[in-house]
């Protein structure tokens, strides 16, 4: 798809299409939309709300201001988060494409700062920024102190700071295979991480080291408790990216996450097998030890997650 350019777009501030996948979160969705539309960005913003496995709310549509348009459509592709994102991406009209989850909010200045950063790096496809995590009444800022993130860093660590609600990409990345989300990932789990890896194979990810997105962690997250899906998706990721084999700490991290998911789902044998792999690759990998504790019923998986989330961290 070739992006179109609005003739009203001021020089230097290209039109942006924001894709917001949603499912059964009407109040949070409206907060997310309000934060997007209130950005102090001089260029046009076209918001595409994609309803996944739920009835679209056409009352959200707005064309009164051509520089702040909201469109609503249903997921026309694979059911799930990946298909919903792609349904929006494929209707994008802006030179730039951004993601925002329906339970997150962009903070003031986010879009202007990221567009400026991307324009300063014409070789890059994607720019991210820091996040402000809220969970159980606590708020924690997660910000990477780097201006760019290479593939090697993403193989070592998922880097939670690079959250999908921070992603801003060039529309031309579609032609390089870097804008559509992979719909083959089981349950769409880690689809954002896979996209980052794919982009970073071609060029470093640019980062604005400021917390410009409010990210809500809560117990009704779409992936909460879906342990079997998580374990299957992470095994898929290891097969898709053999580069993990050259980064022992990164492979151990993924293996430890698989072990934890299997321990949490009650698959003790699978948990022990993957924990062994994690600790063989990196004896200091904490997820390996945590999964053994959960498999041995020394601690509940929910307790581990609750403690980590209150510190703005996950497994």
C-alpha positions as CSV (number, residue, x, y, z in Angstrom):
1,X,0.0,0.0,0.0
2,X,1.3,3.5,-0.9
3,X,0.5,6.1,1.8
4,X,-1.3,9.2,0.7
5,X,-0.3,12.7,1.8
6,X,-3.0,15.2,2.8
7,X,-2.6,18.5,0.9
8,X,-3.3,20.3,4.2
9,X,-0.4,18.7,6.0
10,X,2.1,21.3,7.1
11,X,5.6,20.9,5.9
12,X,7.6,18.7,8.4
13,X,4.5,17.3,10.1
14,X,3.3,14.3,8.1
15,X,-0.2,12.8,8.6
16,X,-0.4,10.0,11.1
17,X,-2.8,7.0,11.2
18,X,-3.3,5.6,14.7
19,X,-4.5,2.0,14.9
20,X,-6.4,1.1,18.1
21,X,-7.5,-2.5,18.4
22,X,-10.3,-3.0,20.9
23,X,-12.4,-5.6,22.6
24,X,-15.0,-5.1,25.4
25,X,-13.3,-2.0,27.0
26,X,-15.7,0.9,26.1
27,X,-14.7,3.3,28.9
28,X,-11.0,2.7,28.6
29,X,-11.2,3.0,24.8
30,X,-12.8,6.4,25.1
31,X,-10.0,7.6,27.4
32,X,-7.4,6.3,24.9
33,X,-9.1,8.1,22.0
34,X,-9.3,11.4,23.9
35,X,-5.6,11.3,24.7
36,X,-4.8,10.7,21.1
37,X,-7.0,13.4,19.7
38,X,-5.7,15.9,22.3
39,X,-2.1,15.6,21.2
40,X,-0.4,18.9,20.4
41,X,0.6,17.5,17.0
42,X,0.4,20.1,14.1
43,X,-0.2,17.4,11.4
44,X,-3.4,15.4,10.7
45,X,-4.3,12.5,12.9
46,X,-6.5,9.7,11.5
47,X,-7.6,7.2,14.2
48,X,-8.8,3.7,13.1
49,X,-10.6,1.8,15.9
50,X,-10.7,-1.9,15.1
51,X,-13.2,-4.1,16.9
52,X,-12.0,-7.6,17.4
53,X,-14.7,-10.3,18.0
54,X,-17.1,-7.6,19.2
55,X,-19.8,-5.3,17.7
56,X,-18.3,-2.0,16.4
57,X,-19.6,1.2,18.1
58,X,-20.2,3.5,15.2
59,X,-21.0,6.4,17.5
60,X,-17.3,6.9,18.0
61,X,-16.8,7.9,14.3
62,X,-16.1,11.5,13.7
63,X,-15.3,13.4,10.5
64,X,-16.2,16.9,11.6
65,X,-12.6,17.9,11.8
66,X,-10.6,16.4,8.8
67,X,-7.4,16.9,10.8
68,X,-8.7,14.7,13.7
69,X,-10.7,11.9,12.1
70,X,-12.0,8.7,13.8
71,X,-13.0,5.7,11.8
72,X,-14.5,2.4,13.1
73,X,-14.3,-1.0,11.5
74,X,-14.4,-4.7,12.4
75,X,-11.4,-7.0,12.3
76,X,-11.5,-8.4,8.7
77,X,-8.5,-10.8,9.2
78,X,-7.5,-13.5,11.7
79,X,-9.5,-13.1,14.9
80,X,-7.2,-11.8,17.7
81,X,-4.9,-8.9,18.3
82,X,-2.6,-9.5,15.4
83,X,-5.4,-9.5,12.8
84,X,-7.0,-6.5,14.4
85,X,-3.8,-4.5,14.2
86,X,-3.3,-5.5,10.6
87,X,-6.9,-4.6,9.6
88,X,-6.2,-1.1,10.7
89,X,-2.7,-0.9,9.2
90,X,-4.0,-1.9,5.8
91,X,-6.5,1.0,5.8
92,X,-3.9,3.6,6.9
93,X,-3.7,6.8,4.9
94,X,-0.9,8.5,6.8
95,X,2.8,8.6,6.0
96,X,3.3,7.3,9.6
97,X,1.5,4.5,11.4
98,X,1.1,4.4,15.2
99,X,-0.3,1.8,17.6
100,X,-2.2,2.3,20.8
101,X,-3.9,-0.4,22.9
102,X,-7.4,0.4,24.1
103,X,-6.4,0.4,27.8
104,X,-3.4,2.7,27.4
105,X,-3.1,6.5,27.1
106,X,-0.7,8.7,25.2
107,X,0.7,11.5,27.4
108,X,1.0,15.1,26.2
109,X,3.8,15.7,23.7
110,X,4.2,12.0,22.7
111,X,3.5,12.2,19.0
112,X,5.3,15.5,18.3
113,X,8.5,14.2,20.0
114,X,8.4,10.8,18.2
115,X,7.8,12.3,14.8
116,X,10.8,14.7,15.3
117,X,13.0,11.7,16.4
118,X,12.0,9.6,13.3
119,X,12.6,12.5,11.0
120,X,16.1,12.9,12.5
121,X,16.8,9.3,11.5
122,X,15.8,8.7,7.9
123,X,17.3,5.2,8.0
124,X,15.0,4.0,10.7
125,X,11.6,2.4,10.4
126,X,10.3,2.6,13.9
127,X,10.5,4.9,17.0
128,X,9.5,4.0,20.5
129,X,9.6,5.9,23.9
130,X,9.4,5.3,27.6
131,X,6.3,4.2,29.5
132,X,4.5,5.0,32.8
133,X,3.1,1.8,34.3
134,X,0.2,1.8,36.7
135,X,-0.8,-1.3,38.7
136,X,-2.6,-1.8,42.0
137,X,-2.5,1.9,42.9
138,X,1.3,2.2,42.2
139,X,3.0,4.1,39.3
140,X,6.4,3.2,37.9
141,X,8.3,4.9,35.1
142,X,10.2,2.6,32.7
143,X,12.6,4.4,30.4
144,X,15.5,3.2,28.4
145,X,18.5,5.6,28.5
146,X,19.3,4.9,24.9
147,X,18.7,6.7,21.7
148,X,18.6,3.6,19.6
149,X,18.2,-0.2,20.2
150,X,20.0,-2.7,18.1
151,X,18.9,-6.3,17.4
152,X,21.5,-7.7,19.8
153,X,19.9,-5.8,22.7
154,X,16.4,-7.1,21.8
155,X,17.6,-10.7,21.7
156,X,19.1,-10.4,25.2
157,X,16.0,-8.7,26.7
158,X,12.4,-8.1,25.7
159,X,12.9,-4.5,27.0
160,X,9.4,-3.8,28.4
161,X,9.9,-0.1,27.8
162,X,9.4,-0.8,24.1
163,X,5.6,-1.2,24.5
164,X,3.4,-1.5,21.4
165,X,1.4,1.6,22.4
166,X,4.6,3.5,21.9
167,X,5.3,2.3,18.3
168,X,5.4,4.8,15.5
169,X,6.4,3.5,12.1
170,X,6.9,4.7,8.6
171,X,4.1,3.5,6.3
172,X,6.8,2.6,3.8
173,X,7.9,-0.2,6.2
174,X,5.0,-2.1,4.8
175,X,7.0,-2.6,1.6
176,X,9.9,-4.0,3.6
177,X,7.7,-6.5,5.5
178,X,8.1,-4.5,8.8
179,X,4.6,-3.1,9.5
180,X,2.2,-6.0,9.4
181,X,2.0,-8.1,12.6
182,X,2.6,-11.8,12.1
183,X,-0.8,-13.5,12.4
184,X,0.7,-17.0,12.7
185,X,1.8,-16.4,16.3
186,X,-0.3,-18.6,18.6
187,X,-2.9,-16.5,20.2
188,X,-1.2,-13.3,19.0
189,X,1.0,-13.5,22.1
190,X,4.3,-11.5,21.8
191,X,3.3,-10.2,18.4
192,X,4.7,-6.8,19.3
193,X,8.1,-8.4,20.3
194,X,8.3,-10.3,17.1
195,X,7.6,-7.1,15.1
196,X,10.4,-5.4,17.0
197,X,12.8,-8.2,16.2
198,X,11.9,-8.1,12.5
199,X,12.3,-4.4,12.3
200,X,15.7,-4.5,14.2
201,X,17.0,-7.0,11.7
202,X,17.0,-4.2,9.2
203,X,17.7,-1.1,11.2
204,X,18.0,-0.1,14.9
205,X,14.8,0.9,16.7
206,X,14.9,4.6,17.6
207,X,14.0,5.5,21.2
208,X,12.8,8.7,22.9
209,X,13.9,8.3,26.5
210,X,10.9,10.0,28.0
211,X,7.8,8.3,29.5
212,X,5.2,9.4,27.0
213,X,2.6,6.5,27.3
214,X,0.5,5.5,30.3
215,X,0.3,1.7,30.4
216,X,-2.3,0.0,32.6
217,X,-1.5,-3.4,34.0
218,X,-4.6,-5.1,35.4
219,X,-6.0,-8.6,36.1
220,X,-8.4,-8.5,33.1
221,X,-5.5,-8.3,30.6
222,X,-6.3,-10.3,27.5
223,X,-3.4,-12.7,28.3
224,X,-3.8,-13.1,32.0
225,X,-3.9,-16.8,32.9
226,X,-3.5,-18.0,29.3
227,X,-0.4,-20.0,30.2
228,X,-0.6,-22.7,27.5
229,X,-0.9,-20.1,24.8
230,X,2.0,-18.1,26.2
231,X,4.2,-21.2,26.3
232,X,3.3,-22.3,22.8
233,X,3.8,-18.8,21.3
234,X,7.3,-18.4,22.9
235,X,8.4,-21.8,21.5
236,X,7.2,-20.6,18.1
237,X,9.3,-17.4,18.6
238,X,12.5,-19.5,19.4
239,X,12.0,-21.4,16.2
240,X,11.3,-18.3,14.1
241,X,14.5,-16.5,15.4
242,X,17.5,-18.9,15.4
243,X,19.6,-15.8,16.4
244,X,18.6,-16.6,20.0
245,X,21.0,-19.5,19.8
246,X,23.9,-17.1,19.5
247,X,22.8,-15.1,22.6
248,X,22.8,-17.5,25.6
249,X,21.2,-15.0,28.0
250,X,18.4,-14.3,25.6
251,X,17.6,-17.9,24.9
252,X,17.7,-18.6,28.6
253,X,15.2,-15.8,29.2
254,X,12.7,-17.2,26.7
255,X,13.2,-20.7,28.0
256,X,12.6,-19.5,31.6
257,X,9.4,-17.7,30.5
258,X,8.2,-21.0,28.9
259,X,9.1,-22.9,32.1
260,X,7.2,-20.4,34.2
261,X,4.1,-20.6,32.0
262,X,4.1,-24.4,32.1
263,X,4.6,-24.4,35.8
264,X,1.7,-22.0,36.2
265,X,-0.5,-24.2,34.0
266,X,0.3,-27.2,36.1
267,X,2.6,-28.9,33.6
268,X,5.4,-29.8,36.1
269,X,7.3,-32.1,33.7
270,X,7.4,-29.4,31.0
271,X,8.4,-26.8,33.5
272,X,11.3,-28.8,34.7
273,X,12.5,-29.5,31.2
274,X,12.4,-25.9,30.1
275,X,13.9,-24.7,33.4
276,X,16.8,-27.0,32.9
277,X,17.4,-25.5,29.4
278,X,17.2,-22.0,30.8
279,X,19.7,-22.7,33.6
280,X,22.0,-24.6,31.3
281,X,22.2,-21.6,29.0
282,X,22.5,-19.1,31.9
283,X,22.7,-20.4,35.5
284,X,21.8,-17.0,36.8
285,X,18.5,-16.8,34.9
286,X,15.9,-15.9,37.6
287,X,12.9,-17.2,35.6
288,X,14.4,-20.7,35.6
289,X,14.6,-20.6,39.4
290,X,11.2,-19.0,39.8
291,X,9.6,-21.7,37.6
292,X,11.1,-24.4,39.8
293,X,9.7,-22.8,42.8
294,X,6.2,-22.6,41.2
295,X,6.5,-26.2,39.9
296,X,7.5,-27.3,43.4
297,X,4.5,-25.5,44.9
298,X,6.7,-23.3,47.0
299,X,5.0,-20.2,45.7
300,X,2.0,-19.4,43.6
301,X,2.5,-18.0,40.1
302,X,-0.1,-15.3,40.9
303,X,1.9,-14.2,43.9
304,X,5.1,-13.9,41.8
305,X,3.3,-11.8,39.2
306,X,1.7,-9.6,41.7
307,X,5.1,-8.7,43.4
308,X,6.7,-8.1,40.0
309,X,3.9,-6.0,38.6
310,X,3.9,-3.7,41.7
311,X,7.5,-3.0,40.7
312,X,6.6,-2.3,37.1
313,X,8.1,-5.6,35.9
314,X,6.8,-8.9,34.5
315,X,8.0,-12.4,33.9
